[in-house]
């Protein structure tokens, strides 16, 4: 069992969301968001096979932290949206992209999905 590397401080994300820092849902959202952002900018993160529920904040640039906080908020609040965006087929597209995260990473992305 090992801590998971994350790219933003849990206290910052908790403050933005208005929830307790020890909220396990917050930590899970932060871990997933960190992985998403790390893949976008080619940032090396250590992903452990067995997570003990604790996190280690990896120093990173401000734009990476901002993008991670934005992605964490989206991932934390995503299940609370009852029918997605207006309950249409557009929901799958909107949930699979994060324009606010991409904007924070503008000019720094290394993956563009081109095979």
C-alpha positions in Angstrom: 0.0 0.0 0.0 1.3 3.4 -0.9 0.2 7.0 -1.2 -0.9 8.3 -4.6 0.8 11.2 -6.3 -1.4 14.2 -7.1 -0.8 17.5 -8.8 -2.8 19.9 -6.5 -3.2 20.3 -2.8 -6.3 18.6 -1.4 -6.9 21.6 0.9 -7.2 23.9 -2.1 -9.7 21.5 -3.8 -11.7 21.2 -0.6 -11.8 24.9 -0.2 -13.1 25.4 -3.8 -15.7 22.6 -3.3 -16.7 23.6 0.2 -16.2 20.1 1.6 -14.0 18.5 4.2 -10.4 17.7 3.1 -10.8 14.2 4.4 -13.7 13.4 2.1 -12.8 10.2 0.3 -14.8 11.3 -2.7 -12.6 14.4 -2.9 -9.4 12.4 -2.7 -10.6 10.0 -5.4 -11.6 12.9 -7.7 -8.2 14.5 -7.1 -6.3 11.3 -8.0 -8.3 10.8 -11.2 -8.0 14.5 -12.2 -4.2 14.4 -11.6 -3.9 11.4 -13.9 -6.0 13.1 -16.5 -3.9 16.3 -16.4 -0.6 14.4 -16.2 -1.5 12.5 -19.4 -2.4 15.7 -21.2 0.9 17.5 -20.5 3.2 14.4 -20.3 3.9 14.9 -16.6 5.4 11.8 -15.0 3.2 10.6 -12.1 3.8 7.5 -10.0 0.7 5.4 -10.0 0.7 2.7 -7.4 -1.2 -0.5 -7.8 -2.6 -0.5 -4.3 -3.6 2.9 -2.9 -3.8 3.4 0.9 -6.1 6.4 0.7 -3.4 9.0 1.2 -1.9 11.4 -1.3 1.5 13.0 -1.9 1.4 16.4 -3.6 4.0 16.6 -6.4 5.4 20.1 -7.1 4.1 21.4 -10.4 3.6 24.6 -12.4 0.7 26.9 -11.6 -1.2 26.1 -14.8 -0.9 22.4 -14.0 -2.3 22.9 -10.5 -5.1 25.1 -11.8 -6.1 22.5 -14.4 -6.0 19.8 -11.8 -8.3 21.8 -9.4 -10.7 22.4 -12.3 -10.7 18.7 -13.3 -11.2 17.7 -9.7 -14.2 19.9 -9.3 -15.7 18.5 -12.5 -15.1 14.9 -11.4 -16.4 15.5 -7.9 -19.6 17.3 -9.0 -20.2 15.2 -12.2 -22.4 12.5 -10.5 -24.6 15.3 -8.9 -25.8 16.4 -12.4 -29.2 14.6 -12.7 -29.4 14.2 -16.5 -26.1 15.6 -17.7 -26.4 18.7 -19.8 -30.1 19.3 -20.7 -30.6 15.5 -20.9 -29.6 15.2 -24.6 -27.1 13.1 -26.5 -24.7 16.0 -26.2 -24.1 14.7 -22.6 -21.6 12.1 -23.6 -19.5 14.6 -25.5 -19.6 17.3 -22.8 -18.6 14.8 -20.1 -15.8 13.4 -22.1 -14.2 16.8 -22.7 -13.2 19.4 -20.1 -12.8 22.7 -21.9 -11.9 24.6 -18.7 -9.0 22.2 -18.2 -7.9 22.4 -21.8 -7.9 26.1 -21.6 -5.7 26.1 -18.5 -3.3 23.7 -20.4 -3.3 25.8 -23.6 0.1 25.6 -25.2 1.4 22.9 -22.9 -0.4 19.8 -24.0 1.6 16.9 -25.4 -1.2 14.5 -26.4 -3.7 15.5 -29.1 -5.2 12.2 -29.7 -3.6 11.8 -33.1 -2.7 8.1 -33.8 
